[in-house]
Amino acid sequence: MNLDWPLMKNNILREDLDAVIELLRAQDPILTQSKNVREFEREWSDWLGVKHSVFVNSGSSANLITMAALREKFGPGEVIVPPLTWVSDIASVVQCGFKPVFVDIDRRTLGMDTDQVIAKLNSSTRAVFITHILGYNALTQKLIDELAKRNIPLIEDACESHGATFKGRRVGSFGLMSDFSFYYAHHLSTIEGGVCCTNDASLYEMLRMFRAHGMVREASTPDARQPFYDRHPDLNPDFIFAFPAYNVRSTEINAVLGRSQLERLDANNVIRTRNLNLFLENLDPKKYQTDFATEGSSNYAFTLILNHPDDALRDRAMQAMREHRVEFRRGTSGGGNQLRQPYLRKLLGDAECTKYPVVDHVHFYGFYLGNYPTLQADKILRLCEVLNAL
Ligand SMILES: Cc1ncc(COP(=O)(O)O)c(C=O)c1O
């Protein structure tokens, strides 16, 4: 049986492409970052419930300027991160001169375990950089309260979780800064793209500068620019580079795609949530994990995780999915335990990766599969039957 089930399908529709064509048809259209980028940022901020958004060329770039701004504002130190995340969450921490400190995950949310995070907090902690994995909320009230009490910034990576909520409020609106990705495989796609969000006015100005060479003229208000002009009368105000920064801008074309897609994001997420529930309700709970913390989840992927470390069942599941043309990724988000990757083994040695058993289980016995709005219910039921029979 060919289920023809890729990781993502029909994510960019004709109506999105038509919006781009309309832009291109205009007389001498501006294609570099301009009005559509500004409008997309405003619409995204409204949708998320934050004051400011900075549109960039990828979620990884959002991670990078977030960590760069954090370092600029708070100085060097430790950042607590999960081993189950995307490479750029840890690369950005390391590249910005922070020490990454790891804690294991909670098996029901796949996000960091709150008590283990709290146990690692100390006077050197500059931030807790959580990842909301594959649409599941990773926040707990206990974590939010403890960080507020100690005045330690919470940073959210919601690159995989557009529209997920915690206590009815969208994830990505809780942290001092938060990052989203608009890569093709995600809930909303600008082909490549990402955004960094904050309610903090001074961080917003810094993020805008970090996005574009560290240039002071990128700041949004005269008040943010003037101190640099006053301090550097020998410099042309057009070319004052405040920070050793990057160029991670996007374009009008990508912003037009984002604006068009945002109009149907919520409706798509309702279908995705229905799909995930159908999948989890029909999987055999004796063989596979079905007790994920789904409240407020918004998943563009299904999580398939074996209950027990059973190599034979894992291999049969992979073979069955290949046979039935169901695309999957082993290890779930980011390929599983980042500490097993060469770039972290070089930094931390070979033993570190074995200290996080919950992540290691997901690494060896977990998968993700596509969950897109046109995925039919009968395909979901057929796959569950196949998996349950293994
Ligand atoms: C959790 C997480 N963070 C960051 C990223 C990076 O986003 P991008 O692929 O847009 O660079 C991803 C990518 O998929 C991700 O899953």
The ligand as a MOL file (V3000), in Angstrom:
LIG
                    3D

  0  0  0     0  0            999 V3000
M  V30 BEGIN CTAB
M  V30 COUNTS 16 16 0 0 0
M  V30 BEGIN ATOM
M  V30 1 C 13.7740 23.8950 17.1990 0
M  V30 2 C 14.3830 24.5260 15.9950 0
M  V30 3 N 15.1330 25.6420 16.1490 0
M  V30 4 C 15.7050 26.2420 15.1020 0
M  V30 5 C 15.5650 25.7610 13.8130 0
M  V30 6 C 16.2400 26.4380 12.6930 0
M  V30 7 O 15.3490 26.9370 11.7400 0
M  V30 8 P 15.7660 27.0950 10.2200 0
M  V30 9 O 15.7180 25.7470 9.5810 0
M  V30 10 O 14.7470 28.0380 9.6590 0
M  V30 11 O 17.1430 27.6700 10.2070 0
M  V30 12 C 14.8170 24.6070 13.5940 0
M  V30 13 C 14.7260 24.0760 12.2390 0
M  V30 14 O 14.0140 23.3910 11.7450 0
M  V30 15 C 14.2140 23.9680 14.7090 0
M  V30 16 O 13.5030 22.8520 14.5560 0
M  V30 END ATOM
M  V30 BEGIN BOND
M  V30 1 1 1 2
M  V30 2 1 2 3
M  V30 3 2 2 15
M  V30 4 2 3 4
M  V30 5 1 4 5
M  V30 6 1 5 6
M  V30 7 2 5 12
M  V30 8 1 6 7
M  V30 9 1 7 8
M  V30 10 2 8 9
M  V30 11 1 8 10
M  V30 12 1 8 11
M  V30 13 1 12 13
M  V30 14 1 12 15
M  V30 15 2 13 14
M  V30 16 1 15 16
M  V30 END BOND
M  V30 END CTAB
M  END
